Amino acid sequence: MALMVLSVVGSDRPGLTKALAAAVLSAGGNWLESHLSRLGGLYVGSVLVELAADRVEALRAAAGAVDAEGLEVRIAPAAEADGSAGETLQFGLVGQDRPGIVNQVTAALSDLGANIEAFKTWIAPEPHSGAALFHMDARLRLPPELDAARVQAALEEISAEIMVDISVVAAAAG
């Protein structure tokens, strides 16, 4: 069996997920996981598909037909599981929106050797003033030599500088 990742982007319209699901099924694939959304007016996302190794070309052909309908589909083999044994943390941040927040936070995490496994950001109005509040949620995988206390300390160090509130907790299993 082969695990394949489909990355998609296209103008959002009804029926795109159906067309993608039909392409996967027609190639004999099983849709395992996906992250699909509307972002900047576009339909974007990724899908993890399992199928017989000899059906990968059929998947490429079926995805090509969807591509012809205006949804760009890129297919790549999934990476082997790396067996990461480090701690997993859930990280949250809220603060006034401004350029550079993502760069500063991700630079601090990268400098520590933390891997970002899931990452979501959004803007929402502050309840009282209506000012734009930036929100970030991330799931982090730490290398075995790094502990949550060091991550918390590094993020607290920059939180005052970029004026944000942070939270770091052990991620739920699963």
Contact map, one row per residue, 1 for C-alpha under 8 A:
111000000000000000000000000000000000000000000000011110000000000000000000000000000000000000000000000000000000000000000000000000000000000000000000000000000000000000000000000000
111100000000000000000000000000000000000000000000011110010000000000000000000010000000000000000000000000000000000000000000000000000000000000000000000000000000000000000000000000
111110000000000000000000000000000000000000000001111000000000000000000000000011000000000000000000000000000000000000000000000000000000000000000000000000000000000000000000000000
011111000000000000000000000000000000000000000001111000000000000000000000001111000000000000000000000000000000000000000000000000000000000000000000000000000000000000000000000000
001111100000000000000000000000000000000000000111100000000000000000000000001111000000000000000000000000000000000000000000000000000000000000000000000000000000000000000000000000
000111110000000000000000000000000000000000000111100000000000000000000000111100000000000000000000000000000000000000000000000000000000000000000000000000000000000000000000000000
000011111000000000000000000000000000000000011110000000000000000000000000111000000000000000000000000000000000000000000000000000000000000000000000000000000000000000000000000000
000001111100000000000000000000000000000000111100000000000000000000000011110000000000000000000000000000000000000000000000000000000000000000000000000000000000000000000000000000
000000111110000000000000000000000000000001111000000000000000000000000011100000000000000000000000000000000000000000000000000000000000000000000000000000000000000000000000000000
000000011111000000000000000000000000000001110000000000000000000000000111000000000000000000000000000000000000000000000000000000000000000000000000000000000000000000000000000000
000000001111100000000000000000000000000011100000000000000000000000000110000000000000000000000000000000000000000000000000000000000000000000000000000000000000000000000000000000
000000000111110100000000000000000000010011100000000000000000000000000000000000000000000000000000000000000000000000000000000000000000000000000000000000000000000000000000000000
000000000011111100000000000000000000000000100000000000000000000000000000000000000000000000000000000000000000000000000000000000000000000000000000000000000000000000000000000000
000000000001111110000000000000000000000000000000000000000000000000000000000000000000000000000000000000000000000000000000000000000000000000000000000000000000000000000000000000
000000000000111111100000000000000000000000000000000000000000000000000000000000000000000000000000000000000000000000000000000000000000000000000000000000000000000000000000000000
000000000001111111110000000000000000000000000000000000000000000000000010000000000000000000000000000000000000000000000000000000000000000000000000000000000000000000000000000000
000000000000011111111000000000000000000000000000000000000000000000000000000000000000000000000000000000000000000000000000000000000000000000000000000000000000000000000000000000
000000000000001111111100000000000000000000000000000000000000000000000000000000000000000000000000000000000000000000000000000000000000000000000000000000000000000000000000000000
000000000000001111111110000000000000000000000000000000000000000001000000000000000000000000000000000000000000000000000000000000000000000000000000000000000000000000000000000000
000000000000000111111111000000000000000000000000000000000000001001000000000000000000000000000000000000000000000000000000000000000000000000000000000000000000000000000000000000
000000000000000011111111100000100000000000000000000000000000000000000000000000000000000000000000000000000000000000000000000000000000000000000000000000000000000000000000000000
000000000000000001111111110000000000000000000000000000000000000000000000000000000000000000000000000000000000000000000000000000000000000000000000000000000000000000000000000000
000000000000000000111111111000000000000000000000000000000010011001000000000000000000000000000000000000000000000000000000000000000000000000000000000000000000000000000000000000
000000000000000000011111111111100000000000000000100000000010011000000000000000000000000000000000000000000000000000000000000000000000000000000000000000000000000000000000000000
000000000000000000001111111111000000000000000000000000000000000000000000000000000000000000000000000000000000000000000000000000000000000000000000000000000000000000000000000000
000000000000000000000111111110000000000000000000000000000010010000000000000000000000000000000000000000000000000000000000000000000000000000000000000000000000000000000000000000
000000000000000000000011111110000000000000000000001000110110010000000000000000000000000000000000000000000000000000000000000000000000000000000000000000000000000000000000000000
000000000000000000000001111111000000000000000000001100100000000000000000000000000000000000000000000000000000000000000000000000000000000000000000000000000000000000000000000000
000000000000000000000001111111100000000000000000111100000010000000000000000000000000000000000000000000000000000000000000000000000000000000000000000000000000000000000000000000
000000000000000000000001100111110000000000000000111000000000000000000000000000000000000000000000000000000000000000000000000000000000000000000000000000000000000000000000000000
000000000000000000001001000011111100000000000011110000000000000000000000000000000000000000000000000000000000000000000000000000000000000000000000000000000000000000000000000000
000000000000000000000000000001111100000000000011110000000000000000000000000000000000000000000000000000000000000000000000000000000000000000000000000000000000000000000000000000
000000000000000000000000000000111110000000000011100000000000000000000000000000000000000000000000000000000000000000000000000000000000000000000000000000000000000000000000000000
000000000000000000000000000000111111000000001111000000000000000000000000000000000000000000000000000000000000000000000000000000000000000000000000000000000000000000000000000000
000000000000000000000000000000001111100000001110000000000000000000000000000000000000000000000000000000000000000000000000000000000000000000000000000000000000000000000000000000
000000000000000000000000000000000111110000111110000000000000000000000000000000000000000000000000000000000000000000000000000000000000000000000000000000000000000000000000000000
000000000000000000000000000000000011111000111000000000000000000000000000000000000000000000000000000000000000000000000000000000000000000000000000000000000000000000000000000000
000000000001000000000000000000000001111111110000000000000000000000000000000000000000000000000000000000000000000000000000000000000000000000000000000000000000000000000000000000
000000000000000000000000000000000000111111110000000000000000000000000000000000000000000000000000000000000000000000000000000000000000000000000000000000000000000000000000000000
000000000000000000000000000000000000011111000000000000000000000000000000000000000000000000000000000000000000000000000000000000000000000000000000000000000000000000000000000000
000000000011000000000000000000000000011111100000000000000000000000000000000000000000000000000000000000000000000000000000000000000000000000000000000000000000000000000000000000
000000001111000000000000000000000000011111110000000000000000000000000000000000000000000000000000000000000000000000000000000000000000000000000000000000000000000000000000000000
000000011111100000000000000000000001111011111000000000000000000000000000000000000000000000000000000000000000000000000000000000000000000000000000000000000000000000000000000000
000000111100000000000000000000000001111001111100000000000000000000000000000000000000000000000000000000000000000000000000000000000000000000000000000000000000000000000000000000
000000111000000000000000000000000111100000111110000000000000000000000000000000000000000000000000000000000000000000000000000000000000000000000000000000000000000000000000000000
000011110000000000000000000000000111000000011111000000000000000000000000000000000000000000000000000000000000000000000000000000000000000000000000000000000000000000000000000000
000011100000000000000000000000111111000000001111100000000000000000000000000000000000000000000000000000000000000000000000000000000000000000000000000000000000000000000000000000
001111000000000000000000000000111100000000000111110000000000000000000000000001000000000000000000000000000000000000000000000000000000000000000000000000000000000000000000000000
001111000000000000000001000011111000000000000011111000000000000000000000000000000000000000000000000000000000000000000000000000000000000000000000000000000000000000000000000000
111100000000000000000000000011110000000000000001111100000000000000000000000000000000000000000000000000000000000000000000000000000000000000000000000000000000000000000000000000
111100000000000000000000001111000000000000000000111110110000000000000000000000000000000000000000000000000000000000000000000000000000000000000000000000000000000000000000000000
110000000000000000000000000110000000000000000000011111110000000000000000000000000000000000000000000000000000000000000000000000000000000000000000000000000000000000000000000000
110000000000000000000000000000000000000000000000001111110000000000000000000000000000000000000000000000000000000000000000000000000000000000000000000000000000000000000000000000
000000000000000000000000000000000000000000000000000111111000000000000000000000000000000000000000000000000000000000000000000000000000000000000000000000000000000000000000000000
000000000000000000000000001100000000000000000000001111111110000000000000000000000000000000000000000000000000000000000000000000000000000000000000000000000000000000000000000000
010000000000000000000000001000000000000000000000001111111111000000000000000000000000000000000000000000000000000000000000000000000000000000000000000000000000000000000000000000
000000000000000000000000000000000000000000000000000001111111100000000000000000000000000000000000000000000000000000000000000000000000000000000000000000000000000000000000000000
000000000000000000000000001000000000000000000000000000111111110000000000000000000000000000000000000000000000000000000000000000000000000000000000000000000000000000000000000000
000000000000000000000011011010000000000000000000000000111111111000000000000000000000000000000000000000000000000000000000000000000000000000000000000000000000000000000000000000
000000000000000000000000000000000000000000000000000000011111111100000000001000000000000000000000000000000000000000000000000000000000000000000000000000000000000000000000000000
000000000000000000000000000000000000000000000000000000001111111110000000000000000000000000000000000000000000000000000000000000000000000000000000000000000000000000000000000000
000000000000000000000011011000000000000000000000000000000111111111000000000000000000000000000000000000000000000000000000000000000000000000000000000000000000000000000000000000
000000000000000000010011000000000000000000000000000000000011111111100000100000000000000000000000000000000000000000000000000000000000000000000000000000000000000000000000000000
000000000000000000000000000000000000000000000000000000000001111111110000100000000000000000000000000000000000000000000000000000000000000000000000000000000000000000000000000000
000000000000000000000000000000000000000000000000000000000000111111111000000000000000000000000000000000000000000000000000000000000000000000000000000000000000000000000000000000
000000000000000000110010000000000000000000000000000000000000011111111111100000000000000000000000000000000000000000000000000000000000000000000000000000000000000000000000000000
000000000000000000000000000000000000000000000000000000000000001111111111100000000000000000000000000000000000000000000000000000000000000000000000000000000000000000000000000000
000000000000000000000000000000000000000000000000000000000000000111111111000000000000000000000000000000000000000000000000000000000000000000000000000000000000000000000000000000
000000000000000000000000000000000000000000000000000000000000000011111110000000000000000000000000000000000000000000000000000000000000000000000000000000000000000000000000000000
000000000110000000000000000000000000000000000000000000000000000001111111000000000000000000000000000000000000000000000000000000000000000000000000000000000000000000000000000000
000000011110000100000000000000000000000000000000000000000000000001111111100000000000000000000000000000000000000000000000000000000000000000000000000000000000000000000000000000
000000011100000000000000000000000000000000000000000000000000000001110111110000000000000000000000000000000000000000000000000000000000000000000000000000000000000000000000000000
000001111000000000000000000000000000000000000000000000000000001101100011111000000000000000000000000000000000000000000000000000000000000000000000000000000000000000000000000000
000001110000000000000000000000000000000000000000000000000000000000000001111100000000000000000000000000000000000000000000000000000000000000000000000000000000000000000000000000
000111100000000000000000000000000000000000000000000000000001000000000000111110000000000000000000000000000000000000000000000000000000000000000000000000000000000000000000000000
000111000000000000000000000000000000000000000000000000000000000000000000011111000000000000000000000000000000000000000000000000000000000000000000000000000000000000000000000000
011110000000000000000000000000000000000000000000000000000000000000000000001111100000000000000000000000000000000000000000000000000000000000000000000000000000000000000000000000
001110000000000000000000000000000000000000000001000000000000000000000000000111110000000000000000000000000000000000000000000000000000000000000000000000000000000000000000000000
000000000000000000000000000000000000000000000000000000000000000000000000000011111000000000000000000000000000000000000000000000000000000000000000000000000000000000000000000000
000000000000000000000000000000000000000000000000000000000000000000000000000001111100000000000000000000000000000000000000000000000000000000000000000000000000000000000000000000
000000000000000000000000000000000000000000000000000000000000000000000000000000111110000000000000000000000000000000000000000000000000000000000000000000000000000000000000000000
000000000000000000000000000000000000000000000000000000000000000000000000000000011111000000000000000000000000000000000000000000000000000000000000000000000000000000000000000000
000000000000000000000000000000000000000000000000000000000000000000000000000000001111100000000000000000000000000000000000000000000000000000000000000000000000000000000000000000
000000000000000000000000000000000000000000000000000000000000000000000000000000000111110000000000000000000000000000000000000000000000000000001010000000000000000000000000000000
000000000000000000000000000000000000000000000000000000000000000000000000000000000011111000000000000000000000000000000000000000000000000000000011000000000000000000000000000000
000000000000000000000000000000000000000000000000000000000000000000000000000000000001111100000000000000000000000000000000000000000000000000001111110000000000000000000000000000
000000000000000000000000000000000000000000000000000000000000000000000000000000000000111110000000000000000000000000000000000000000000000000001111001100000000000000000000010000
000000000000000000000000000000000000000000000000000000000000000000000000000000000000011111000000000000000000000000000000000000000000000000111100000000000000000000000000011000
000000000000000000000000000000000000000000000000000000000000000000000000000000000000001111100000000000000000000000000000000000000000000000111100000100000000000000000001111000
000000000000000000000000000000000000000000000000000000000000000000000000000000000000000111110000000000000000000000000000000000000000000011110000000000000000000000000011111000
000000000000000000000000000000000000000000000000000000000000000000000000000000000000000011111000000000000000000000000000000000000000000111110000000000000000000000000111100000
000000000000000000000000000000000000000000000000000000000000000000000000000000000000000001111100000000000000000000000000000000000000001111000000000000000000000000000111000000
000000000000000000000000000000000000000000000000000000000000000000000000000000000000000000111110000000000000000000000000000000000000011110000000000000000000000000011110000000
000000000000000000000000000000000000000000000000000000000000000000000000000000000000000000011111000000000000000000000000000000000000111100000000000000000000000000011100000000
000000000000000000000000000000000000000000000000000000000000000000000000000000000000000000001111100000000000000000000000000000000000111000000000000000000000000000111000000000
000000000000000000000000000000000000000000000000000000000000000000000000000000000000000000000111110000000000000000000000000000000011110000000000000000000000000000110000000000
000000000000000000000000000000000000000000000000000000000000000000000000000000000000000000000011111010000000000000000000001000000001110000000000000000000000000000000000000000
000000000000000000000000000000000000000000000000000000000000000000000000000000000000000000000001111110000000000000000000000000000000010000000000000000000000000000000000000000
000000000000000000000000000000000000000000000000000000000000000000000000000000000000000000000000111111000000000000000000000000000000000000000000000000000000000000000000000000
000000000000000000000000000000000000000000000000000000000000000000000000000000000000000000000000011111110000000000000000000000000000000000000000000000000000000000000000000000
000000000000000000000000000000000000000000000000000000000000000000000000000000000000000000000000111111111000000000000000000000000000000000000000000000000000000001000000000000
000000000000000000000000000000000000000000000000000000000000000000000000000000000000000000000000001111111100000000000000000000000000000000000000000000000000000000000000000000
000000000000000000000000000000000000000000000000000000000000000000000000000000000000000000000000000111111110000000000000000000000000000000000000000000000000000000000000000000
000000000000000000000000000000000000000000000000000000000000000000000000000000000000000000000000000111111111000000000000000000000000000000000000000000000000010000000000000000
000000000000000000000000000000000000000000000000000000000000000000000000000000000000000000000000000011111111100000000000000000000000000000000000000000000010010000000000000000
000000000000000000000000000000000000000000000000000000000000000000000000000000000000000000000000000001111111110000000000000000000000000000000000000000000000000000000000000000
000000000000000000000000000000000000000000000000000000000000000000000000000000000000000000000000000000111111111000000000000000000000000000000000000000000000000000000000000000
000000000000000000000000000000000000000000000000000000000000000000000000000000000000000000000000000000011111111100000000000000000000000000000000000000000110000000000000000000
000000000000000000000000000000000000000000000000000000000000000000000000000000000000000000000000000000001111111111100000000000000000000000000000000000100000000000000000000000
000000000000000000000000000000000000000000000000000000000000000000000000000000000000000000000000000000000111111111100000000000000000000000000000000000000000000000000000000000
000000000000000000000000000000000000000000000000000000000000000000000000000000000000000000000000000000000011111111000000000000000000000000000000000000000000000000000000000000
000000000000000000000000000000000000000000000000000000000000000000000000000000000000000000000000000000000001111111000000000000000000000000000000010000100000000000000000000000
000000000000000000000000000000000000000000000000000000000000000000000000000000000000000000000000000000000000111111100000000000000000000000000110010000000000000000000000000000
000000000000000000000000000000000000000000000000000000000000000000000000000000000000000000000000000000000000111111110000000000000000000000011110000000000000000000000000000000
000000000000000000000000000000000000000000000000000000000000000000000000000000000000000000000000000000000000110011111000000000000000000000011100000000000000000000000000000000
000000000000000000000000000000000000000000000000000000000000000000000000000000000000000000000000000000000000000001111110000000000000000001111000000000000000000000000000000000
000000000000000000000000000000000000000000000000000000000000000000000000000000000000000000000000000000000000000000111110000000000000000001111000000000000000000000000000000000
000000000000000000000000000000000000000000000000000000000000000000000000000000000000000000000000000000000000000000011111000000000000000001110000000000000000000000000000000000
000000000000000000000000000000000000000000000000000000000000000000000000000000000000000000000000000000000000000000011111100000000000000111100000000000000000000000000000000000
000000000000000000000000000000000000000000000000000000000000000000000000000000000000000000000000000000000000000000000111110000000000000111000000000000000000000000000000000000
000000000000000000000000000000000000000000000000000000000000000000000000000000000000000000000000000000000000000000000011111000000000011110000000000000000000000000000000000000
000000000000000000000000000000000000000000000000000000000000000000000000000000000000000000000000000000000000000000000001111100000000011100000000000000000000000000000000000000
000000000000000000000000000000000000000000000000000000000000000000000000000000000000000000000000100000000000000000000000111110000001111000000000000000000000000000000000000000
000000000000000000000000000000000000000000000000000000000000000000000000000000000000000000000000000000000000000000000000011111000001111000000000000000000000000000000000000000
000000000000000000000000000000000000000000000000000000000000000000000000000000000000000000000000000000000000000000000000001111101111100000000000000000000000000000000000000000
000000000000000000000000000000000000000000000000000000000000000000000000000000000000000000000000000000000000000000000000000111111111100000000000000000000000000000000000000000
000000000000000000000000000000000000000000000000000000000000000000000000000000000000000000000000000000000000000000000000000011111100000000000000000000000000000000000000000000
000000000000000000000000000000000000000000000000000000000000000000000000000000000000000000000000000000000000000000000000000001111100000000000000000000000000000000000000000000
000000000000000000000000000000000000000000000000000000000000000000000000000000000000000000000000000000000000000000000000000011111110000000000000000000000000000000000000000000
000000000000000000000000000000000000000000000000000000000000000000000000000000000000000000000000000000000000000000000000000011111111000000000000000000000000000000000000000000
000000000000000000000000000000000000000000000000000000000000000000000000000000000000000000000001000000000000000000000000000011001111100000000000000000000000000000000000000000
000000000000000000000000000000000000000000000000000000000000000000000000000000000000000000000001100000000000000000000000001111000111110000000000000000000000000000000000000000
000000000000000000000000000000000000000000000000000000000000000000000000000000000000000000000111100000000000000000000000001111000011111000000000000000000000000000000000000000
000000000000000000000000000000000000000000000000000000000000000000000000000000000000000000001111110000000000000000000000111100000001111100000000000000000000000000000000000000
000000000000000000000000000000000000000000000000000000000000000000000000000000000000000000011110000000000000000000000000111100000000111110000000000000000000000000000000000000
000000000000000000000000000000000000000000000000000000000000000000000000000000000000000000111100000000000000000000000011110000000000011111000000000000000000000000000000000000
000000000000000000000000000000000000000000000000000000000000000000000000000000000000000001111000000000000000000000000011100000000000001111100000000000000000000000000000000000
000000000000000000000000000000000000000000000000000000000000000000000000000000000000000001110000000000000000000000011111000000000000000111110000000000000000000000000000000000
000000000000000000000000000000000000000000000000000000000000000000000000000000000000000111100000000000000000000000011110000000000000000011111000000000000000000000000000001000
000000000000000000000000000000000000000000000000000000000000000000000000000000000000000111100000000000000000000001111100000000000000000001111100000000000000000000000000000000
000000000000000000000000000000000000000000000000000000000000000000000000000000000001011110000000000000000000000001111000000000000000000000111110000000000000000000000000000000
000000000000000000000000000000000000000000000000000000000000000000000000000000000000011110000000000000000000000011100000000000000000000000011111111000000000000000000000000000
000000000000000000000000000000000000000000000000000000000000000000000000000000000001111000000000000000000000000011000000000000000000000000001111110000000000000000000000000000
000000000000000000000000000000000000000000000000000000000000000000000000000000000000111000000000000000000000000000000000000000000000000000000111111000000000000000000000000000
000000000000000000000000000000000000000000000000000000000000000000000000000000000000010000000000000000000000000000000000000000000000000000000111111000000000000000000000000000
000000000000000000000000000000000000000000000000000000000000000000000000000000000000010000000000000000000000000110000000000000000000000000000111111101100000000000000000000000
000000000000000000000000000000000000000000000000000000000000000000000000000000000000001000000000000000000000000000000000000000000000000000000101111111100000000000000000000000
000000000000000000000000000000000000000000000000000000000000000000000000000000000000001010000000000000000000000000000000000000000000000000000000011111110000000000000001110000
000000000000000000000000000000000000000000000000000000000000000000000000000000000000000000000000000000000000000000000000000000000000000000000000001111111000000000000000000000
000000000000000000000000000000000000000000000000000000000000000000000000000000000000000000000000000000000000000000000000000000000000000000000000011111111100000000000000000000
000000000000000000000000000000000000000000000000000000000000000000000000000000000000000000000000000000000000100100000000000000000000000000000000011111111110000000000000000000
000000000000000000000000000000000000000000000000000000000000000000000000000000000000000000000000000000000000000000000000000000000000000000000000000111111111000000000001000000
000000000000000000000000000000000000000000000000000000000000000000000000000000000000000000000000000000000000000000000000000000000000000000000000000011111111100000000000000000
000000000000000000000000000000000000000000000000000000000000000000000000000000000000000000000000000000000001000000000000000000000000000000000000000001111111110000000000000000
000000000000000000000000000000000000000000000000000000000000000000000000000000000000000000000000000000001001000000000000000000000000000000000000000000111111111000000100000000
000000000000000000000000000000000000000000000000000000000000000000000000000000000000000000000000000000000000000000000000000000000000000000000000000000011111111100000100000000
000000000000000000000000000000000000000000000000000000000000000000000000000000000000000000000000000000000000000000000000000000000000000000000000000000001111111110000000000000
000000000000000000000000000000000000000000000000000000000000000000000000000000000000000000000000000000011000000000000000000000000000000000000000000000000111111111000000000000
000000000000000000000000000000000000000000000000000000000000000000000000000000000000000000000000000000000000000000000000000000000000000000000000000000000011111111111100000000
000000000000000000000000000000000000000000000000000000000000000000000000000000000000000000000000000000000000000000000000000000000000000000000000000000000001111111110000000000
000000000000000000000000000000000000000000000000000000000000000000000000000000000000000000000000000000000000000000000000000000000000000000000000000000000000111111100000000000
000000000000000000000000000000000000000000000000000000000000000000000000000000000000000000000000000010000000000000000000000000000000000000000000000000000000011111110000000000
000000000000000000000000000000000000000000000000000000000000000000000000000000000000000000000011000000000000000000000000000000000000000000000000000000000000001111111000000000
000000000000000000000000000000000000000000000000000000000000000000000000000000000000000000001111000000000000000000000000000000000000000000000000000000000000001101111100000000
000000000000000000000000000000000000000000000000000000000000000000000000000000000000000000001110000000000000000000000000000000000000000000000000000000000000001000111110000000
000000000000000000000000000000000000000000000000000000000000000000000000000000000000000000111100000000000000000000000000000000000000000000000000000000000011001000011111000000
000000000000000000000000000000000000000000000000000000000000000000000000000000000000000001111000000000000000000000000000000000000000000000000000000000000000000000001111100000
000000000000000000000000000000000000000000000000000000000000000000000000000000000000000011110000000000000000000000000000000000000000000000000000000100010000000000000111110000
000000000000000000000000000000000000000000000000000000000000000000000000000000000000000011100000000000000000000000000000000000000000000000000000000100000000000000000011111000
000000000000000000000000000000000000000000000000000000000000000000000000000000000000001111000000000000000000000000000000000000000000000000000000000100000000000000000001111100
000000000000000000000000000000000000000000000000000000000000000000000000000000000000000111000000000000000000000000000000000000000000000000100000000000000000000000000000111110
000000000000000000000000000000000000000000000000000000000000000000000000000000000000000000000000000000000000000000000000000000000000000000000000000000000000000000000000011111
000000000000000000000000000000000000000000000000000000000000000000000000000000000000000000000000000000000000000000000000000000000000000000000000000000000000000000000000001111
000000000000000000000000000000000000000000000000000000000000000000000000000000000000000000000000000000000000000000000000000000000000000000000000000000000000000000000000000111
